[in-house]
Amino acid sequence: MNISSLNLTAIAPQIIIIITALVVLLAELFTGRKSLLAYLSLLGIIVAAIASWYIWNGTEQRLFAVPMFQTMAVADGYSLFLNLVFLVTAALSVLASINYLVRERINHGEYYALLLLATGGMMLMGSATDLMTVFLALEILSISLYVLAGFNRADLKSGESALKYFLLGAFASGFLLYGIALIYGATGTTNLAAIVDFLKGTGPMRGTYLFIGLGLLLVGFSFKIALVPFHMWTPDVYEGAPTSVTAFMSVGAKAAGFAALGRLLLYAFPTLLGDWVWALAVLSVLTMTLGNLTALAQTNVKRMLAYSSIAHAGYILIGLIAANEAGMAGVLFYLLAYAFMNVGAFAVVIAVGREGEPNLELSDYAGLGSRQPLLAAAMAVFMFSLAGVPPLAGFFGKLYIFSAAVQAGFVALAIIGVLNSVVSAFFYLRVIVYMYMQKPIVEARPVLAPPLALAIALAVLGTIGLGLLPTPFLTLAQQSIAMLFGA
Amino acid sequence: MPIDYLPILILVIVALLFAALALLVPALLGPRKPTAIKFSTYESGKIPFGTTGRRFPVKYYLTAVLFILFDIEVIFLYPWAVVFKALKLFGLIEMGVFVLILLVGYFYVWRKGALEWD
């Protein structure tokens, strides 16, 4: 064993993010200006993005996979595309956080360190090729998020959010570990490539342990990405956590869960996917339908967005069920689109909110169109995109995923997905109706802080850009998943 | 083979029997002369005062967590020291990175005043 076998250049993006987190933690001790830490974090995020880009460009052929730490993780197109999703989410969340933290009097430097550590965990999850690495990455990510969810110590709801998330998250980790243990018992390895070899050697293997192991693994992941009926914690956690944290974890944690799940199901267990595909289909239908129907009844915008994020997990799951290249490319595209539109929507919630966030009800958005036309226009873009109205990012994400499902023969699933999108249009458009067609409530015009405005502007740019020019990003997604199917 | 585990089964049964016996025999044979002091809560020999449901400083918790953290660090150092020669420079660098990350944490709690009692 020597240093070069670790292949540190391949894991450079993750290392850069973790080092930045440590530097931020230390810098916090010496500086009173917390915004400095935010910009330091942004710098680290940008450098990590550049490093990802270099790894992508540094290889001649598209079908590349650079192993690191022997066979524990890998840098391939899939992990690098996901790095992009996570880094976009982290960057937008940091920008949206700067003034929010000051307003809510929770401006502690640890916030940025924890956010970066969680991002590092997410990135590691996208590149994990060993069940142990998957678990390690998931814990790095989850533990940081437990603390972030309870970051507003003075707020009871925030504490409740953290405790609920911690208890159910730990419970889910238990399922996951049990699943890993059973899979190890059945195959004798935790390494994904070795599992693939093992399954090839045994032919159409239908071992009971393997079957149950994969089932437990799916339950664990279902908790983490909030699929119905494992979603109970989501609305309370998302509502209670500080809004900037909700923005970050509703996208990042979900994308990380789908990242690891995609690699597991499509790369390591494609032969076993058939056993579980109907269970996944039922989960997907339940998730979409329950998420959307419950969101209809919400009057609190933050809670509505929480239920909407449950529904979106259902849509994305369809892409995994399709289990073809179009479906997986669709999933990656959707995750990128979701990062822009969902963090953007939460950024607007931050912008509309006041200290203590007493005004998260729909009625507080009445007349926003005349009070703050630009902010209302941005919110309208995000809502239209989440509802799946062309030509915005959300529409193409849904289009790719649903058409992949039809290709794979899951026509009914695609139809249910489309029907659900129609239902969801009601509560997304209701926000727009409130903003533009209700009498404005008289209130002083708050000044939009520049970093928050920048975050919203970038999110709008991403949402519209992915919608108007989807092809280059879809091509990128298609190239990046080649490894999952090529091997 | 399951038969290989028979000694373990026997050990479990013996342990259960011994525990049951140790509880049963005194209960059956021992004389009972209860007094107020015998029925009070056992506090390691001290005379108990106050109730258990009282507040105590969160610093105990903090100290305990920090102790566990650095205790675990030392536990990792032992196996590393045993195979140090086989791992050569690689092991030294890896352990250096490990200790460095923990040092950042140590420095953080130090500067934050978590190690001060007052």
Interface residues (C-beta under 8 A of the other chain):
Chain A: M1 N2 I3 L22 L25 L26 L29
Chain B: L87 F90 I93 I101 V104 F107 Y108 R111 K112
